[in-house]
Amino acid sequence: MSDRGSRRLPVVRGRVQCTVKETIPVDRCRLCVHSASVVVKGRELPSPARAYCSRCRDAPDVDMAKVEAVICDDMQGEGFRSITSIIS
């Protein structure tokens, strides 16, 4: 998967640097529209948010406690935006 137009956010003590000013618990990435994929044991997997809204609904269940990094496509610095605003 290409990381063009995205950032690789390492998980540090269960948190990611979402914006310049804000770190958030990695669990929130499960519901964020910007979360493109997650890295577990060195493998990129579809993020739970993207898997929910796409044809890859058969993606494996991701244990967010084991996520090492999040591939985030928020290049504007918007920060967390819930997927529920899109699917409702």
MMTF fields as JSON, N, C-alpha, C and O atoms, coordinates in Angstrom:
{
  "mmtfVersion": "1.0.0",
  "mmtfProducer": "UNKNOWN",
  "numBonds": 351,
  "numAtoms": 352,
  "numGroups": 88,
  "numChains": 1,
  "numModels": 1,
  "chainsPerModel": [1],
  "groupsPerChain": [88],
  "chainIdList": ["A"],
  "bondAtomList": [4, 2, 8, 6, 12, 10, 16, 14, 20, 18, 24, 22, 28, 26, 32, 30, 36, 34, 40, 38, 44, 42, 48, 46, 52, 50, 56, 54, 60, 58, 64, 62, 68, 66, 72, 70, 76, 74, 80, 78, 84, 82, 88, 86, 92, 90, 96, 94, 100, 98, 104, 102, 108, 106, 112, 110, 116, 114, 120, 118, 124, 122, 128, 126, 132, 130, 136, 134, 140, 138, 144, 142, 148, 146, 152, 150, 156, 154, 160, 158, 164, 162, 168, 166, 172, 170, 176, 174, 180, 178, 184, 182, 188, 186, 192, 190, 196, 194, 200, 198, 204, 202, 208, 206, 212, 210, 216, 214, 220, 218, 224, 222, 228, 226, 232, 230, 236, 234, 240, 238, 244, 242, 248, 246, 252, 250, 256, 254, 260, 258, 264, 262, 268, 266, 272, 270, 276, 274, 280, 278, 284, 282, 288, 286, 292, 290, 296, 294, 300, 298, 304, 302, 308, 306, 312, 310, 316, 314, 320, 318, 324, 322, 328, 326, 332, 330, 336, 334, 340, 338, 344, 342, 348, 346],
  "bondOrderList": [1, 1, 1, 1, 1, 1, 1, 1, 1, 1, 1, 1, 1, 1, 1, 1, 1, 1, 1, 1, 1, 1, 1, 1, 1, 1, 1, 1, 1, 1, 1, 1, 1, 1, 1, 1, 1, 1, 1, 1, 1, 1, 1, 1, 1, 1, 1, 1, 1, 1, 1, 1, 1, 1, 1, 1, 1, 1, 1, 1, 1, 1, 1, 1, 1, 1, 1, 1, 1, 1, 1, 1, 1, 1, 1, 1, 1, 1, 1, 1, 1, 1, 1, 1, 1, 1, 1],
  "groupList": [{"groupName": "MET", "atomNameList": ["N", "CA", "C", "O"], "elementList": ["N", "C", "C", "O"], "formalChargeList": [0, 0, 0, 0], "bondAtomList": [1, 0, 2, 1, 3, 2], "bondOrderList": [1, 1, 2], "singleLetterCode": "M", "chemCompType": "L-PEPTIDE LINKING"}, {"groupName": "SER", "atomNameList": ["N", "CA", "C", "O"], "elementList": ["N", "C", "C", "O"], "formalChargeList": [0, 0, 0, 0], "bondAtomList": [1, 0, 2, 1, 3, 2], "bondOrderList": [1, 1, 2], "singleLetterCode": "S", "chemCompType": "L-PEPTIDE LINKING"}, {"groupName": "ASP", "atomNameList": ["N", "CA", "C", "O"], "elementList": ["N", "C", "C", "O"], "formalChargeList": [0, 0, 0, 0], "bondAtomList": [1, 0, 2, 1, 3, 2], "bondOrderList": [1, 1, 2], "singleLetterCode": "D", "chemCompType": "L-PEPTIDE LINKING"}, {"groupName": "ARG", "atomNameList": ["N", "CA", "C", "O"], "elementList": ["N", "C", "C", "O"], "formalChargeList": [0, 0, 0, 0], "bondAtomList": [1, 0, 2, 1, 3, 2], "bondOrderList": [1, 1, 2], "singleLetterCode": "R", "chemCompType": "L-PEPTIDE LINKING"}, {"groupName": "GLY", "atomNameList": ["N", "CA", "C", "O"], "elementList": ["N", "C", "C", "O"], "formalChargeList": [0, 0, 0, 0], "bondAtomList": [1, 0, 2, 1, 3, 2], "bondOrderList": [1, 1, 2], "singleLetterCode": "G", "chemCompType": "PEPTIDE LINKING"}, {"groupName": "LEU", "atomNameList": ["N", "CA", "C", "O"], "elementList": ["N", "C", "C", "O"], "formalChargeList": [0, 0, 0, 0], "bondAtomList": [1, 0, 2, 1, 3, 2], "bondOrderList": [1, 1, 2], "singleLetterCode": "L", "chemCompType": "L-PEPTIDE LINKING"}, {"groupName": "PRO", "atomNameList": ["N", "CA", "C", "O"], "elementList": ["N", "C", "C", "O"], "formalChargeList": [0, 0, 0, 0], "bondAtomList": [1, 0, 2, 1, 3, 2], "bondOrderList": [1, 1, 2], "singleLetterCode": "P", "chemCompType": "L-PEPTIDE LINKING"}, {"groupName": "VAL", "atomNameList": ["N", "CA", "C", "O"], "elementList": ["N", "C", "C", "O"], "formalChargeList": [0, 0, 0, 0], "bondAtomList": [1, 0, 2, 1, 3, 2], "bondOrderList": [1, 1, 2], "singleLetterCode": "V", "chemCompType": "L-PEPTIDE LINKING"}, {"groupName": "GLN", "atomNameList": ["N", "CA", "C", "O"], "elementList": ["N", "C", "C", "O"], "formalChargeList": [0, 0, 0, 0], "bondAtomList": [1, 0, 2, 1, 3, 2], "bondOrderList": [1, 1, 2], "singleLetterCode": "Q", "chemCompType": "L-PEPTIDE LINKING"}, {"groupName": "CYS", "atomNameList": ["N", "CA", "C", "O"], "elementList": ["N", "C", "C", "O"], "formalChargeList": [0, 0, 0, 0], "bondAtomList": [1, 0, 2, 1, 3, 2], "bondOrderList": [1, 1, 2], "singleLetterCode": "C", "chemCompType": "L-PEPTIDE LINKING"}, {"groupName": "THR", "atomNameList": ["N", "CA", "C", "O"], "elementList": ["N", "C", "C", "O"], "formalChargeList": [0, 0, 0, 0], "bondAtomList": [1, 0, 2, 1, 3, 2], "bondOrderList": [1, 1, 2], "singleLetterCode": "T", "chemCompType": "L-PEPTIDE LINKING"}, {"groupName": "LYS", "atomNameList": ["N", "CA", "C", "O"], "elementList": ["N", "C", "C", "O"], "formalChargeList": [0, 0, 0, 0], "bondAtomList": [1, 0, 2, 1, 3, 2], "bondOrderList": [1, 1, 2], "singleLetterCode": "K", "chemCompType": "L-PEPTIDE LINKING"}, {"groupName": "GLU", "atomNameList": ["N", "CA", "C", "O"], "elementList": ["N", "C", "C", "O"], "formalChargeList": [0, 0, 0, 0], "bondAtomList": [1, 0, 2, 1, 3, 2], "bondOrderList": [1, 1, 2], "singleLetterCode": "E", "chemCompType": "L-PEPTIDE LINKING"}, {"groupName": "ILE", "atomNameList": ["N", "CA", "C", "O"], "elementList": ["N", "C", "C", "O"], "formalChargeList": [0, 0, 0, 0], "bondAtomList": [1, 0, 2, 1, 3, 2], "bondOrderList": [1, 1, 2], "singleLetterCode": "I", "chemCompType": "L-PEPTIDE LINKING"}, {"groupName": "HIS", "atomNameList": ["N", "CA", "C", "O"], "elementList": ["N", "C", "C", "O"], "formalChargeList": [0, 0, 0, 0], "bondAtomList": [1, 0, 2, 1, 3, 2], "bondOrderList": [1, 1, 2], "singleLetterCode": "H", "chemCompType": "L-PEPTIDE LINKING"}, {"groupName": "ALA", "atomNameList": ["N", "CA", "C", "O"], "elementList": ["N", "C", "C", "O"], "formalChargeList": [0, 0, 0, 0], "bondAtomList": [1, 0, 2, 1, 3, 2], "bondOrderList": [1, 1, 2], "singleLetterCode": "A", "chemCompType": "L-PEPTIDE LINKING"}, {"groupName": "TYR", "atomNameList": ["N", "CA", "C", "O"], "elementList": ["N", "C", "C", "O"], "formalChargeList": [0, 0, 0, 0], "bondAtomList": [1, 0, 2, 1, 3, 2], "bondOrderList": [1, 1, 2], "singleLetterCode": "Y", "chemCompType": "L-PEPTIDE LINKING"}, {"groupName": "PHE", "atomNameList": ["N", "CA", "C", "O"], "elementList": ["N", "C", "C", "O"], "formalChargeList": [0, 0, 0, 0], "bondAtomList": [1, 0, 2, 1, 3, 2], "bondOrderList": [1, 1, 2], "singleLetterCode": "F", "chemCompType": "L-PEPTIDE LINKING"}],
  "groupTypeList": [0, 1, 2, 3, 4, 1, 3, 3, 5, 6, 7, 7, 3, 4, 3, 7, 8, 9, 10, 7, 11, 12, 10, 13, 6, 7, 2, 3, 9, 3, 5, 9, 7, 14, 1, 15, 1, 7, 7, 7, 11, 4, 3, 12, 5, 6, 1, 6, 15, 3, 15, 16, 9, 1, 3, 9, 3, 2, 15, 6, 2, 7, 2, 0, 15, 11, 7, 12, 15, 7, 13, 9, 2, 2, 0, 8, 4, 12, 4, 17, 3, 1, 13, 10, 1, 13, 13, 1],
  "groupIdList": [1, 2, 3, 4, 5, 6, 7, 8, 9, 10, 11, 12, 13, 14, 15, 16, 17, 18, 19, 20, 21, 22, 23, 24, 25, 26, 27, 28, 29, 30, 31, 32, 33, 34, 35, 36, 37, 38, 39, 40, 41, 42, 43, 44, 45, 46, 47, 48, 49, 50, 51, 52, 53, 54, 55, 56, 57, 58, 59, 60, 61, 62, 63, 64, 65, 66, 67, 68, 69, 70, 71, 72, 73, 74, 75, 76, 77, 78, 79, 80, 81, 82, 83, 84, 85, 86, 87, 88],
  "secStructList": [7, 7, 7, 6, 6, 7, 3, 3, 3, 3, 7, 5, 6, 6, 3, 3, 3, 7, 1, 1, 1, 7, 3, 3, 3, 4, 4, 4, 4, 4, 4, 5, 6, 6, 3, 3, 3, 3, 3, 3, 6, 6, 3, 3, 3, 3, 7, 2, 2, 2, 2, 2, 2, 1, 1, 7, 6, 6, 7, 7, 7, 7, 7, 4, 4, 4, 7, 7, 3, 3, 3, 3, 7, 7, 7, 1, 7, 7, 7, 7, 7, 5, 6, 2, 2, 2, 2, 7],
  "xCoordList": [0.842, 0.0, 0.88, 1.887, 0.514, 1.286, 0.983, -0.167, 2.012, 1.834, 1.782, 1.825, 1.688, 1.6, 0.345, -0.748, 0.506, -0.638, -1.093, -2.238, -0.214, -0.58, 0.615, 1.756, 0.302, 1.343, 1.324, 0.264, 2.479, 2.6, 2.78, 3.815, 1.752, 1.757, 2.098, 1.292, 3.27, 3.614, 2.753, 2.388, 2.444, 1.696, 2.713, 3.609, 2.57, 3.462, 2.601, 1.799, 2.786, 1.996, 0.493, -0.24, 0.053, -1.371, -1.955, -3.173, -1.079, -1.56, -0.842, 0.275, -1.501, -0.895, -0.948, -1.838, 0.02, 0.065, -0.876, -0.461, -2.118, -3.177, -2.959, -2.997, -2.735, -2.422, -1.176, -0.661, -0.711, 0.481, 0.28, 1.215, -0.95, -1.229, -1.911, -2.074, -2.315, -3.152, -2.694, -2.466, -2.571, -2.4, -3.718, -4.395, -4.063, -5.321, -5.077, -4.089, -5.949, -5.835, -6.019, -6.884, -5.214, -5.276, -6.651, -7.034, -7.393, -8.749, -9.654, -10.548, -9.439, -10.273, -10.051, -10.943, -8.879, -8.592, -9.51, -9.739, -10.026, -10.959, -12.182, -12.787, -12.553, -13.754, -13.456, -14.371, -12.217, -11.838, -11.805, -11.259, -12.393, -12.41, -11.007, -10.791, -10.069, -8.711, -7.832, -6.762, -8.263, -7.482, -7.584, -8.594, -6.54, -6.549, -6.208, -6.845, -5.211, -4.817, -4.069, -3.702, -3.857, -3.118, -2.015, -2.109, -0.976, 0.145, 0.155, 0.215, 0.097, 0.148, 1.184, 1.085, 2.177, 3.267, 3.916, 4.268, 4.064, 4.73, 3.871, 4.337, 2.639, 1.737, 0.687, 0.099, 0.457, -0.608, -1.93, -2.056, -2.911, -4.262, -5.227, -4.95, -6.362, -7.341, -7.772, -7.957, -7.928, -8.395, -9.827, -10.557, -10.247, -11.641, -12.633, -13.688, -12.321, -13.233, -13.379, -14.499, -12.296, -12.354, -12.975, -13.715, -12.679, -13.265, -14.778, -15.502, -15.244, -16.682, -17.387, -18.495, -16.747, -17.392, -17.059, -17.5, -16.308, -15.904, -16.238, -16.857, -15.819, -16.07, -15.168, -15.334, -14.242, -13.367, -13.923, -13.172, -15.244, -15.884, -15.477, -15.678, -14.91, -14.456, -13.031, -12.394, -12.535, -11.201, -11.15, -12.165, -9.981, -9.865, -10.162, -9.913, -10.695, -10.933, -9.581, -8.699, -9.416, -8.133, -8.178, -9.061, -7.216, -7.048, -6.225, -5.009, -6.885, -6.217, -5.091, -4.202, -5.109, -4.024, -2.717, -1.642, -2.807, -1.616, -1.134, -0.152, -1.816, -1.451, -0.149, 0.0, 0.794, 2.106, 2.144, 2.898, 1.313, 1.266, -0.061, -0.706, -0.453, -1.666, -1.258, -0.515, -1.749, -1.526, -2.718, -3.856, -2.441, -3.469, -3.4, -2.323, -4.543, -4.539, -4.99, -5.359, -4.962, -5.321, -4.123, -3.262, -4.078, -2.961, -3.268, -2.391, -4.501, -4.903, -4.83, -4.982, -4.601, -4.53, -5.887, -6.015, -6.899, -8.251, -8.337, -9.033, -7.659, -7.74, -8.858, -9.394, -9.204, -10.213, -11.552, -12.057, -12.117, -13.485, -14.165, -13.7, -15.244, -15.925, -16.524, -17.13, -16.352, -16.936, -18.46, -19.13, -19.006, -20.463, -21.121, -22.295, -20.41, -20.986, -21.186, -21.976, -20.488, -20.587, -21.603, -22.339, -21.641, -22.498, -23.914, -24.775, -24.174, -25.529, -26.453, -27.626],
  "yCoordList": [-1.18, 0.0, 1.234, 1.284, 2.208, 3.434, 4.355, 4.48, 4.994, 5.962, 7.389, 8.346, 7.544, 8.883, 9.585, 9.021, 10.808, 11.559, 11.104, 11.334, 10.471, 10.005, 10.123, 10.329, 9.987, 10.029, 8.709, 8.117, 8.259, 7.053, 7.528, 8.09, 7.291, 7.765, 6.609, 5.693, 6.639, 5.557, 5.619, 6.697, 4.469, 4.386, 4.395, 3.552, 5.345, 5.471, 5.466, 6.372, 4.428, 4.267, 4.381, 5.006, 3.761, 3.711, 4.961, 5.084, 5.906, 7.168, 7.47, 7.008, 8.254, 8.721, 10.246, 10.868, 10.833, 12.292, 12.658, 12.714, 12.903, 13.149, 14.463, 14.503, 15.515, 16.826, 17.344, 16.715, 18.473, 19.061, 19.27, 19.12, 19.618, 19.949, 18.844, 18.973, 17.755, 16.782, 15.335, 14.885, 14.631, 13.179, 12.56, 13.071, 11.456, 10.794, 9.317, 8.771, 8.663, 7.214, 6.532, 6.921, 5.53, 4.826, 4.21, 4.001, 3.917, 3.375, 4.305, 3.832, 5.596, 6.534, 6.395, 6.708, 5.931, 5.74, 4.684, 4.678, 3.806, 2.778, 3.403, 2.789, 4.614, 5.276, 6.539, 7.313, 6.763, 8.006, 7.837, 6.858, 8.8, 8.747, 8.835, 8.378, 9.403, 9.568, 8.339, 8.249, 7.414, 6.207, 5.275, 4.595, 5.244, 4.438, 2.978, 2.072, 2.761, 1.399, 1.431, 2.491, 0.25, 0.111, -0.908, -1.764, -0.812, -1.738, -2.607, -2.107, -3.916, -4.896, -5.939, -6.558, -6.129, -7.068, -6.813, -7.747, -5.536, -5.154, -5.238, -4.88, -5.699, -5.836, -4.732, -4.42, -4.145, -3.154, -3.867, -4.731, -3.491, -4.033, -2.88, -1.77, -3.11, -2.023, -1.553, -2.361, -0.262, 0.234, -0.22, -0.415, -0.393, -0.768, 0.212, -0.207, 1.503, 2.502, 2.293, 2.311, 2.099, 1.899, 0.553, 0.44, -0.45, -1.764, -1.702, -2.367, -0.923, -0.804, -0.186, -0.591, 0.79, 1.543, 1.048, 1.651, -0.011, -0.46, -1.918, -2.573, -2.399, -3.794, -4.752, -5.967, -4.243, -5.143, -5.382, -5.475, -5.48, -5.718, -7.045, -7.279, -7.907, -9.185, -9.089, -10.11, -7.87, -7.655, -8.219, -8.254, -8.658, -9.223, -8.192, -6.999, -8.669, -7.797, -7.355, -8.185, -6.085, -5.535, -5.262, -4.558, -5.826, -5.533, -4.253, -4.279, -3.144, -1.845, -1.756, -0.915, -2.598, -2.609, -3.126, -2.889, -3.832, -4.39, -3.557, -3.914, -2.455, -1.608, -0.871, -0.256, -0.949, -0.312, 1.078, 1.95, 1.27, 2.551, 2.651, 1.645, 3.885, 4.159, 4.933, 5.911, 4.493, 5.236, 6.182, 5.747, 7.465, 8.496, 9.377, 9.843, 9.603, 10.431, 11.873, 12.586, 12.293, 13.677, 14.583, 14.768, 15.136, 16.008, 17.482, 18.333, 17.789, 19.173, 19.542, 20.713, 18.56, 18.835, 18.966, 19.608, 18.361, 18.426, 17.685, 18.133, 16.589, 15.78, 14.769, 14.505, 14.209, 13.156, 13.634, 14.693, 12.822, 13.045, 11.689, 10.774, 11.568, 10.285, 9.788, 10.555, 8.516, 7.864, 7.881, 7.772, 8.016, 8.0, 9.174, 9.086, 10.262, 11.408, 11.085, 11.744, 10.09, 9.706, 8.589, 8.589, 7.644, 6.466, 6.642, 5.811, 7.709, 7.875, 8.57, 8.782],
  "zCoordList": [0.0, 0.0, 0.0, 0.707, -0.773, -0.874, 0.294, 0.715, 0.813, 1.892, 1.346, 2.12, 0.012, -0.576, -0.096, -0.136, 0.354, 0.84, 2.208, 2.598, 2.928, 4.267, 5.205, 4.79, 6.469, 7.502, 8.252, 8.459, 8.652, 9.478, 10.916, 11.275, 11.735, 13.116, 14.053, 14.218, 14.665, 15.6, 16.861, 17.33, 17.386, 18.644, 19.78, 19.828, 20.687, 21.83, 23.092, 23.319, 23.904, 25.126, 24.869, 25.636, 23.767, 23.464, 22.83, 22.7, 22.428, 21.859, 20.546, 20.316, 19.688, 18.45, 18.409, 18.989, 17.713, 17.551, 16.405, 15.248, 16.724, 15.741, 14.999, 13.769, 15.736, 15.158, 15.859, 16.783, 15.418, 16.033, 17.529, 18.316, 17.916, 19.315, 20.102, 21.316, 19.444, 20.135, 19.93, 18.807, 21.04, 20.971, 21.419, 22.312, 20.782, 21.133, 21.374, 20.884, 22.112, 22.282, 20.926, 20.142, 20.658, 19.377, 19.142, 17.991, 20.185, 20.034, 19.223, 18.521, 19.308, 18.551, 17.05, 16.262, 16.65, 15.227, 14.616, 13.406, 15.441, 14.978, 14.312, 13.432, 14.72, 14.203, 13.405, 13.125, 13.035, 12.355, 10.835, 10.324, 10.117, 8.657, 8.058, 6.935, 8.773, 8.253, 8.435, 7.834, 9.239, 9.501, 8.299, 8.12, 7.476, 6.254, 6.527, 5.991, 7.353, 7.711, 9.033, 9.539, 9.572, 10.825, 10.609, 9.729, 11.414, 11.321, 12.572, 13.695, 12.355, 13.44, 13.048, 11.989, 13.908, 13.647, 12.284, 11.564, 11.95, 10.714, 9.459, 8.377, 9.575, 8.424, 8.422, 9.457, 7.251, 7.113, 6.897, 6.03, 7.701, 7.597, 7.401, 7.855, 6.735, 6.613, 7.997, 8.907, 8.145, 9.436, 9.648, 8.676, 10.89, 11.149, 10.531, 10.054, 10.529, 9.954, 8.457, 7.946, 7.751, 6.303, 5.954, 4.976, 6.739, 6.485, 6.627, 5.886, 7.555, 7.775, 6.572, 6.22, 5.947, 4.875, 3.475, 2.497, 3.353, 2.024, 1.807, 2.646, 0.676, 0.336, 1.111, 1.004, 1.87, 2.625, 4.026, 4.997, 4.117, 5.41, 6.017, 7.209, 5.206, 5.73, 6.277, 6.537, 6.449, 7.006, 8.417, 9.113, 8.837, 10.184, 11.264, 11.088, 12.38, 13.524, 14.058, 14.283, 14.259, 14.698, 16.19, 16.679, 16.908, 18.331, 18.408, 18.22, 18.684, 18.662, 19.689, 19.55, 20.708, 21.7, 21.095, 21.647, 19.964, 19.319, 18.136, 17.486, 17.856, 16.726, 17.035, 18.091, 16.085, 16.231, 15.598, 16.029, 14.564, 13.864, 13.129, 12.836, 12.838, 12.079, 10.836, 10.922, 9.676, 8.44, 8.316, 8.14, 8.409, 8.498, 7.248, 6.876, 6.601, 5.39, 5.652, 4.719, 6.894, 7.249, 6.973, 7.833, 5.783, 5.424, 5.693, 5.542, 6.089, 6.353, 7.829, 8.176, 8.71, 10.143, 10.806, 11.848, 10.206, 10.773, 12.101, 13.012, 12.218, 13.426, 13.343, 12.267, 14.469, 14.518, 13.964, 14.338, 13.058, 12.569, 12.522, 11.844, 13.23, 13.387, 12.08, 11.331, 11.819, 10.65, 10.723, 9.696, 11.921, 12.062, 11.365, 11.004, 11.166, 10.446, 8.969, 8.293, 8.471, 7.069, 6.858, 5.871, 7.783, 7.593, 8.09, 7.803, 8.833, 9.371, 8.402, 8.712]
}
